[in-house]
Structure formats: structure tokens, C-alpha cells
Amino acid sequence: MTLHAQVAGGRGGGHGHAVVIGSSLAGLTAARALAYFMDQVTVIERDWLPRGPGRRRGVPQARHTHTLMPAAQQGLEELFPGIGKDLTAAGAVRVRMPEDMLLLGPGGWLPRTGSGLSVLSAGRDLIDAVIRDRLRAEPKVTFLQEHEAVSLEPGRNDSVAGVWVRGRDRKAPEGWAGRRLIPADFVVDASGRGSRAPQWLAELGYTPPGETVGDPRTAVATAVYAPAIGHVADWKSLLLMPAPGQPAQGMLHPIEGGRWSVSVCTGDGSRPPADHAGLLRAAGALRHPLLREVLEAATPLGPVYGCAATGNRWRHYERLRRFPGQFLVVGDAYAALDPAHGQGMTVAVECALALDHLLTCHGTAVGLGHRLRRALAHRLAPVWRASAFGLRAVQDGRDPRAGLRERLGRRYAARIAAAATTEAPAAALLLDLLQSAAAPTAPLRPSVLRAALRGPRGPVPAAPPSTTHGSDARRRRAVAPDRPAIGVSTGSARWRPGTGSSAQWPAAAPVGDRRLP
């Protein structure tokens, strides 16, 4: 019996009304945690919410490649039992790491040995839609669409008593109706990187939090492709990580409809490519040409979407001595990570798990603020460390501008990355760190220390560990399938003799409600 089943009889009994600001993944999972405990939950969303996997304007990064890491999958299963089956039934693809993946780490190609880890790969719109549909089936939860939160209502004894909102009104001069108050016994801000919580706190007389900010040097360009007719591969995903002196990164992941989501991340502050020709050039400039070679025979299924440079940012709410009760900040509004590390959804789920656990144990939302903020910081620390380790592994360990401790950390991370090409303990640690599954002391395990000190055994493989791609690949004759289960083309590409690609694909499944801007 799960924890939720054990305490179901004691939940939802007179705990009042909760408000969640934002229907991002952080907002949806927080609403699920609150619905287990509160009598009613209202999710305030600034934009219109589609039925099915349609595009929501408030998620500009939704067009880019997304994968659910193991920690995020486990957390979602705890909050939404059976959600993994729902996602795979909707089209999400399970990818074992590294059995189903060609992974070029900072030190070279990783061996494709069993690790027991896997990710779920799908479009962000599909992931959000499946979770949103599960939440819509919860009678306690109500979605208030096309409403914007503008400020907090102060309550007694340093607390928050509600949220002031305004609804969209296209006839009004500014496009918004007048303000109105939504009373609440608990308020969660899940409005993402653009959160105005620091401003709202200042308006109520509180000190805004300090911040730890990373250098925003990563920009992302993404496009969706259909594999070439007759494409044969012994892998599902491709990840080309950055390395010292080569900060760019490329990835290819399968998504629903038999399509590929392909992203190229710049790491030097330059602008991302804006068209397919530029994306191919950027893929060709990566550490290995495999991604470009695969894309040259594929069919583009839409334009290239870019995302401006972003970086890591942690707003340290856990350090504030004075903070209003019955108010919590979660997800990217609390700690936003560089999208190149793919940990944003993990942060969202970890915040919801901390909220769920403490509400269940404490039995009330009153007097829980400090413990909640400390619990969030504890949950987010491993994800933040994983992102920092990934940066160290690709930075120069001899940079004189860095302190001695930082230089040693970078050089040790680089040695682990190099040993991962032939040493199983180092490879397992690198995969754990990529997926935030490693303990803080994991880099200091004796087996990892020995592997890092010894270094790779023998020459580092220059070709990917694949029988279908790379210099050691066996020659195969491409055979066109009878019924290619690939998504629909936008008509931007035409079939050319000898290319092995085609724009004639079956019609895609309905993507849900659509609304004109």
C-alpha cells in the first residue's frame, strides 16, 4: 500500500483552498500534491490551455528536446500512479542508457553496457497534456485559464491570504479586466523563470532572496525530422556532449509518431542557427560528424526554433529569515537550470515531492514555510551539483582565473570523463550524474578514484560503438518499409533521387484543440 493510500482517509479534511500560479509541469505536479491534502485547488494560467498535446504560449522551450530522467519518472509515478504507461501509450519512447544510445562523453564514446537507467523521450506538449488530463480528472482541481496573477494578499501573522488576479478581456484598453481577489489558505508560485515573487515580496515589505547565477552562454536550436526511408540503426538516441575547448552539444531523441527531435546547443554565447542549413552546419561542427550525416538523409518536418542564451539561477528563498507563511515558490521560479543539462522537469517533480511529503507528515499547511523551503533546497541540491559537475567536465582545469579548489574539481571531473570510455565505475558515475541519480559522495568512491587515477585502459575509441554507423559499421542495404509510421511533413522538403528521404508520410494523429492567436 502506498503512502497516499495509507493517509487518504486523513487528507482533504478542512484544510481549505490552495492556489497554484502557473500550469507548467511544476504547477501541475504541485497541484497534484496539494489535491491529496487540500479541499480545493485552483490552478491559475495566464494563457489558454489546449485539450490534448497542443501548444501553450507560456512554454517557449516546449519546442526543444525533452526527456524525463529516472528521478522525474519515479516522482511522477508516486504523484500520478500509472503515468508511465499513459505516456508510453500516448507515444513516448523509452530509451535505455546507454544500451539504446550512442553517447560521446567529454572524454570519448561510452561503452554500451547495461546500467539499469532509462529515460522517456517525447515532445513537451505531449508530456504536459498527459499529466494535465490526469489532473483534470481530479474533482478537487479547477483550472482558471487566461488569468494573470498580479500580486499577493497579505494575511495575519506574516502570511499570505490570497492572490490578486485579472482576467483577459480583449475589449479592455490594455487587454485585461479589473483585478479581483482569490482567497487562499496556501499559495504556490510555479510561474517559471519570469516569476515576480521577489517583486511581490518586496511590495509586502519582505527582503527579496539573493541569487546564484551561472554564466548564460548556452543557446539552443531545435527541429523535428522524419528518419530517412529504410533507416536502419542499432540505437535510438544520439548525444554528443561538449568537451574542453569544444563547448557545443548535439542530441537526437525519438519522439511520438516515429519522429526525431534534434537540438544543437551552443556553449560560447553565440546565437543559435535559425534555419536548416545553419543547423546542419552546426551539427557538422560538433566533435563527431555522425549527427550531421544522419540529418542529411532525413526530412525536416517544420522550421528551426531557437532559444536565447540561458544559464543556471538559484533564488535562495531557503536563506531568508523572514518569509510569509502559506506561500511557496517551486520549479524554475526557485532554481532554473541550463536547458542543455535537461534537468528542468526533474526540478519540478522534486519540488512537488517535497511539498507532498511535508504536508502529509506535518498534517497542516500552517507553520510549515521554513521547513518547506529547506526541504526544497535539499531536494534540488543533487540536481544543481549534477549541472555543476557537467560544466566542470568541459571546462579547462588549468584556468588561472579559477580558484585552487575549482581548478582541482575541474581536473578531477575531466579525469573521470576520460576514464568513463573504458572503466565501468567511471562510466556508471557519469551516467548517474547526467541523470541526477548520484549521491554527493559518489565521485569519491574507491572504484571511481582508482579509475580516475588510472585513466582509460588502452586507446580511446574514435568511432561510435555501433554496427550500423561509424567507420566500423557493417554495410547494409536500405530497404523502404511498407508503412513508414512517421509524422506528417510540412511540405518544406521534397523527395530527391538518391537521398533516401521523402515528404510523403501518413497523416499525423490529432493534436487536440487549436485556437488562433
C-alpha positions in Angstrom: 0.0 0.0 0.0 1.4 3.4 -1.0 1.8 6.3 1.4 -1.1 8.1 -0.3 -3.4 5.2 0.2 -2.5 4.9 3.9 -3.2 8.6 4.6 -6.1 9.1 2.2 -8.6 8.9 5.0 -7.0 11.8 6.8 -6.5 14.1 3.8 -8.7 16.8 2.5 -10.5 17.3 5.8 -10.9 21.0 6.4 -7.5 22.1 5.1 -9.1 24.8 2.8 -8.3 26.2 -0.6 -4.9 26.2 -2.4 -3.9 28.3 -5.4 -1.2 27.4 -7.8 0.2 30.1 -10.1 1.1 28.6 -13.5 0.3 25.3 -15.2 3.8 24.4 -16.1 5.0 20.9 -15.1 6.0 22.4 -11.7 2.5 23.8 -11.3 0.7 20.6 -12.4 2.7 18.4 -10.1 2.3 20.9 -7.2 -1.4 20.9 -7.8 -1.4 17.1 -7.6 0.4 17.1 -4.3 -1.9 19.8 -2.9 -5.0 17.9 -4.1 -4.0 15.0 -1.9 -4.2 17.3 1.1 -6.4 20.4 0.5 -10.1 20.5 0.0 -9.9 22.5 -3.3 -7.1 23.6 -5.7 -7.2 26.3 -8.3 -4.6 26.5 -11.0 -4.2 30.0 -12.4 -2.9 30.0 -16.0 -2.2 33.2 -18.0 -2.8 31.5 -21.4 -5.4 29.3 -22.9 -5.0 25.6 -22.2 -5.5 23.2 -25.1 -7.2 19.8 -24.9 -4.6 17.3 -26.0 -0.9 17.9 -26.9 -1.4 21.4 -28.3 1.0 24.3 -28.0 0.7 26.6 -24.9 2.1 30.0 -25.4 3.6 30.2 -21.9 6.2 27.4 -22.6 8.6 28.8 -25.2 11.0 26.0 -24.5 8.4 23.3 -25.3 9.6 23.1 -28.9 13.0 21.9 -27.8 14.1 18.3 -27.0 12.8 16.9 -23.7 13.4 13.7 -21.8 12.1 12.5 -18.5 15.0 11.4 -16.3 14.7 8.4 -13.9 14.2 10.7 -10.9 11.4 12.6 -12.7 9.8 9.3 -13.8 9.8 7.9 -10.3 8.4 11.1 -8.8 5.6 11.3 -11.4 4.7 7.6 -10.7 4.4 8.5 -7.0 2.2 11.5 -7.7 0.2 10.0 -10.6 0.3 6.2 -10.3 0.4 4.6 -13.8 1.5 7.8 -15.5 4.4 6.0 -17.2 2.0 3.6 -19.0 -0.1 6.6 -20.0 2.9 8.4 -21.5 4.1 5.4 -23.5 0.6 4.7 -24.7 0.4 8.3 -25.9 3.7 7.8 -27.9 6.6 8.5 -25.5 9.6 6.3 -26.3 11.7 4.6 -23.6 15.4 4.8 -24.1 17.8 2.7 -22.1 21.1 4.4 -21.2 23.4 3.6 -22.7 22.2 0.4 -24.4 19.9 2.3 -26.8 22.1 5.4 -27.1 25.3 6.5 -28.7 26.9 8.8 -26.1 30.0 10.8 -26.8 31.1 11.9 -23.3 33.7 14.7 -22.6 36.4 12.0 -22.8 35.2 9.9 -25.7 32.5 7.3 -26.6 31.0 5.5 -23.7 30.6 1.7 -23.8 27.1 0.5 -24.3 26.9 -1.7 -21.2 23.8 -2.2 -19.0 23.2 0.4 -16.4 19.6 -0.1 -15.4 18.8 3.5 -16.2 16.4 4.7 -18.8 14.7 8.0 -20.0 11.3 8.7 -21.5 11.6 10.8 -24.6 8.6 12.7 -26.0 7.6 16.2 -27.1 7.0 18.6 -24.2 3.4 19.2 -25.4 2.6 15.5 -25.1 4.1 15.2 -21.6 2.2 18.2 -20.3 -1.1 17.1 -22.0 -1.0 13.6 -20.5 -0.3 15.0 -17.0 -2.9 17.8 -17.4 -5.5 15.3 -18.5 -4.9 13.2 -15.3 -5.2 16.3 -13.2 -8.4 17.4 -15.0 -10.0 14.1 -13.9 -9.4 15.2 -10.2 -12.6 16.7 -8.9 -10.8 18.9 -6.4 -8.8 20.7 -9.1 -10.1 23.7 -11.2 -8.2 25.4 -14.0 -8.7 29.2 -14.3 -7.5 30.0 -17.8 -6.5 33.3 -19.3 -6.0 34.9 -15.9 -2.8 36.6 -14.6 -1.6 36.8 -11.0 -0.6 40.4 -10.3 0.1 40.4 -6.5 -0.2 38.6 -3.2 -2.8 39.4 -0.5 -1.1 39.7 3.0 -2.7 37.8 5.9 -2.4 37.7 9.6 0.9 36.9 11.4 3.2 37.1 8.4 1.2 35.0 6.0 -0.4 35.1 2.5 -4.2 35.1 2.4 -4.8 35.0 -1.4 -3.8 36.1 -4.9 -5.0 39.2 -6.9 -5.7 38.2 -10.5 -7.0 39.9 -13.6 -8.7 38.1 -16.5 -8.1 38.6 -20.2 -10.5 41.0 -21.8 -9.9 41.8 -25.4 -12.3 44.7 -25.3 -10.4 46.5 -22.5 -7.8 49.1 -23.4 -4.9 47.0 -22.1 -6.5 43.6 -22.9 -7.1 42.9 -19.2 -10.2 43.2 -17.0 -10.1 44.7 -13.5 -8.4 43.0 -10.5 -10.1 40.6 -8.2 -9.0 38.7 -5.1 -9.0 34.9 -4.9 -8.8 34.0 -1.2 -6.5 31.0 -0.4 -5.1 29.1 2.5 -2.0 28.2 0.7 -0.3 29.7 -2.5 2.3 28.2 -4.7 4.2 30.2 -7.3 5.1 28.0 -10.3 5.3 30.7 -12.9 8.8 29.8 -14.1 11.9 31.9 -14.9 9.7 35.0 -15.2 8.4 34.7 -11.6 7.6 38.0 -10.0 7.7 36.6 -6.5 10.7 38.7 -5.5 8.8 41.8 -6.5 5.6 40.7 -4.7 7.7 40.0 -1.5 9.2 43.5 -1.7 5.8 45.1 -2.1 4.7 43.3 1.2 7.8 44.6 3.0 10.0 41.4 2.8 13.6 41.2 1.6 13.9 39.6 -1.9 16.1 36.5 -2.0 19.8 36.5 -3.0 20.7 34.7 -6.2 23.4 32.4 -7.5 23.7 32.9 -11.3 25.7 31.0 -13.8 27.1 32.4 -17.0 24.3 32.4 -19.6 26.3 31.0 -22.6 24.0 28.2 -23.9 21.6 28.9 -26.7 19.6 26.1 -28.3 18.2 25.4 -31.8 15.8 22.6 -32.4 13.9 21.0 -35.3 11.8 17.9 -35.8 12.8 15.4 -38.5 11.4 12.2 -40.1 14.1 9.5 -40.5 15.1 8.5 -44.0 13.1 5.7 -45.6 14.9 2.5 -44.9 16.8 4.0 -41.9 18.5 1.2 -40.0 20.2 1.7 -36.7 21.1 -0.3 -33.6 20.5 2.8 -31.5 17.5 5.1 -30.7 19.2 8.2 -29.4 22.4 10.1 -30.0 24.1 12.5 -27.6 27.3 14.4 -28.4 28.4 16.2 -25.2 30.8 19.1 -25.1 34.4 18.9 -24.1 37.2 21.3 -23.1 37.6 23.7 -26.0 34.5 22.4 -27.8 31.5 23.8 -25.9 28.8 22.9 -28.4 26.5 19.9 -27.9 24.1 18.0 -30.1 21.3 15.5 -29.4 18.8 13.4 -31.2 15.9 11.7 -29.4 12.9 9.8 -30.7 9.5 11.2 -30.0 5.9 10.3 -30.7 4.9 9.5 -34.3 8.3 7.9 -35.1 9.9 11.3 -35.5 13.2 12.7 -34.2 13.7 15.8 -32.1 17.1 17.2 -32.8 18.8 20.0 -30.8 22.1 21.7 -31.1 23.3 23.8 -28.2 26.0 26.5 -28.5 28.1 26.9 -25.4 30.1 30.0 -26.3 27.4 32.7 -26.1 26.9 32.7 -29.9 23.4 32.9 -31.5 21.8 29.5 -32.4 21.2 28.7 -36.1 17.9 29.9 -37.5 17.4 27.6 -40.5 18.0 24.0 -41.5 21.2 24.9 -43.5 22.6 26.5 -40.4 21.5 23.6 -38.2 23.3 21.2 -40.5 26.5 23.3 -40.3 26.3 23.5 -36.6 25.8 19.7 -36.4 28.8 19.3 -38.7 30.9 21.4 -36.4 30.3 19.2 -33.4 33.0 16.8 -32.0 31.8 14.0 -34.3 30.1 14.3 -37.7 27.6 11.5 -37.0 24.6 13.8 -36.3 25.1 15.7 -39.5 25.4 12.5 -41.5 22.1 11.2 -40.1 20.3 14.5 -40.7 21.4 14.9 -44.3 19.2 12.0 -45.3 16.3 12.9 -43.0 13.3 15.1 -43.9 12.6 18.3 -41.9 9.1 18.4 -40.5 9.0 22.1 -39.7 11.1 25.2 -39.1 14.1 25.5 -36.8 13.2 27.1 -33.4 15.8 29.0 -31.4 16.1 29.8 -27.7 18.3 32.7 -26.5 21.2 32.2 -24.1 20.2 30.9 -20.7 22.1 29.8 -17.6 21.7 28.4 -14.1 20.0 30.6 -11.5 19.1 29.7 -7.9 17.0 32.1 -5.9 17.9 31.3 -2.3 14.5 31.5 -0.6 15.8 29.0 1.9 18.2 31.6 3.3 15.6 34.2 4.1 14.9 34.7 7.8 11.6 36.4 7.3 9.2 35.0 4.8 5.4 34.9 4.6 3.7 31.7 5.7 1.4 29.7 3.5 3.4 30.7 0.4 5.9 28.6 -1.6 8.0 29.1 -4.7 8.7 26.0 -6.8 10.3 24.8 -10.1 12.2 27.2 -12.4 10.9 30.1 -10.2 13.1 28.7 -7.5 16.0 27.1 -9.3 16.3 27.3 -13.1 19.0 25.2 -14.8 20.7 25.5 -18.1 18.4 23.6 -20.6 21.5 21.9 -22.1 21.5 19.6 -19.0 17.9 18.5 -19.3 17.0 18.8 -15.6 14.2 21.3 -15.6 11.4 18.6 -15.3 13.3 16.8 -12.6 13.5 20.1 -10.6 9.7 20.5 -11.0 8.9 17.0 -9.8 11.3 17.1 -6.9 9.7 20.3 -5.6 6.2 18.6 -5.7 7.5 15.5 -3.9 8.9 17.7 -1.1 5.6 19.5 -0.8 3.6 16.3 -0.8 5.9 14.6 1.8 5.9 17.5 4.3 2.1 18.2 4.0 1.5 14.5 4.7 3.9 14.4 7.7 3.1 17.8 9.2 -0.7 17.5 8.9 -1.2 21.2 8.2 0.0 23.9 5.9 0.3 26.4 8.7 3.8 26.9 10.2 5.5 24.8 7.5 7.2 27.6 5.4 10.8 27.3 6.7 10.8 23.5 6.6 9.4 23.5 3.1 12.0 25.9 1.8 14.8 23.9 3.4 13.3 20.6 2.0 13.2 22.1 -1.5 16.9 23.2 -1.2 17.8 19.7 -0.1 15.9 18.1 -3.0 17.4 20.5 -5.5 21.0 20.3 -4.4 21.8 17.0 -6.2 20.4 18.4 -9.5 22.4 21.6 -9.1 25.5 19.6 -8.3 25.0 17.4 -11.4 24.7 20.5 -13.6 27.9 22.0 -12.0 29.8 18.7 -12.5 28.8 18.7 -16.1 30.2 22.2 -16.5 33.4 21.2 -14.8 33.9 18.3 -17.0 34.1 20.5 -20.1 36.0 23.4 -18.6 39.7 23.9 -18.6 41.2 22.7 -15.3 44.2 25.0 -15.8 42.2 28.2 -16.0 44.2 30.7 -13.8 41.1 32.8 -13.1 39.5 29.9 -11.1 40.4 29.2 -7.5 42.6 26.3 -6.5 39.5 24.2 -5.3 37.7 24.9 -8.5 40.7 24.0 -10.7 41.1 20.7 -8.9 37.4 20.0 -9.2 37.6 20.6 -13.0 40.6 18.4 -13.4 39.1 15.6 -11.4 35.9 15.8 -13.4 37.9 15.6 -16.6 39.8 12.5 -15.4 36.5 10.8 -14.6 35.1 11.7 -18.0 38.2 10.3 -19.7 38.2 7.1 -17.7 34.5 6.6 -18.5 35.4 5.5 -22.0 36.8 2.1 -20.7 36.2 2.0 -17.0 32.7 0.8 -15.9 32.7 2.6 -12.5 33.5 5.9 -14.1 31.0 5.4 -16.9 28.3 4.5 -14.4 29.1 7.6 -12.3 28.9 9.8 -15.4 25.5 8.4 -16.4 24.3 8.8 -12.8 25.5 12.4 -12.7 23.8 13.1 -16.0 20.5 12.0 -14.6 21.0 13.4 -11.0 21.0 9.8 -9.6 24.4 10.0 -7.9 25.0 10.6 -4.2 27.1 13.6 -3.2 30.0 11.3 -2.2 29.8 9.1 -5.4 32.8 10.8 -7.1 34.9 9.8 -4.1 34.1 6.0 -4.2 37.2 3.9 -4.1 36.4 2.3 -7.5 35.8 5.7 -9.1 39.0 7.1 -7.5 41.0 4.2 -8.9 39.5 4.6 -12.3 40.2 8.4 -12.3 43.8 7.9 -11.2 44.5 5.1 -13.6 42.8 6.7 -16.6 41.4 4.9 -19.7 42.8 1.5 -20.4 44.2 1.5 -23.9 43.4 3.9 -26.7 40.1 5.8 -26.6 37.7 4.6 -29.3 37.5 7.1 -32.1 34.4 5.5 -33.7 31.0 5.1 -32.1 30.2 1.7 -30.6 27.7 0.8 -33.4 27.4 -1.9 -36.0 25.3 0.4 -38.2 27.1 3.8 -38.1 30.7 5.0 -37.9 33.8 3.7 -39.5 33.4 0.2 -38.2 29.8 -0.2 -39.3 28.8 -3.1 -41.4 27.4 -2.2 -44.9 23.7 -2.6 -45.0 21.3 -2.2 -47.9 18.5 0.2 -47.1 15.0 -1.2 -47.7 12.0 1.0 -47.8 9.3 -0.1 -45.3 5.8 -0.9 -46.4 4.2 1.5 -44.0 6.5 4.1 -42.5 5.0 5.2 -39.2 6.3 8.7 -39.4 4.8 12.1 -38.6 3.3 14.4 -41.3 5.6 16.7 -43.2 5.1 20.4 -43.5 5.8 20.3 -47.2 9.1 22.1 -46.7 11.1 19.3 -48.3 10.7 17.3 -51.4 12.0 13.8 -52.3 15.2 13.8 -54.3 16.5 10.7 -56.0 19.4 9.1 -54.1 18.7 10.9 -50.8 16.6 8.2 -49.2 14.2 10.8 -47.8 10.6 11.6 -48.6 7.9 14.1 -47.6 5.1 11.6 -48.2 4.3 10.4 -44.8 0.9 9.3 -43.3 -1.2 11.9 -41.7 -0.4 12.7 -38.0 -2.8 11.9 -35.2 -5.0 14.9 -34.0 -3.1 17.1 -31.6 -6.1 18.4 -29.7 -7.9 21.7 -29.6 -6.4 24.6 -31.6 -7.1 28.2 -31.2 -6.0 31.1 -33.3 -3.8 33.7 -31.6 
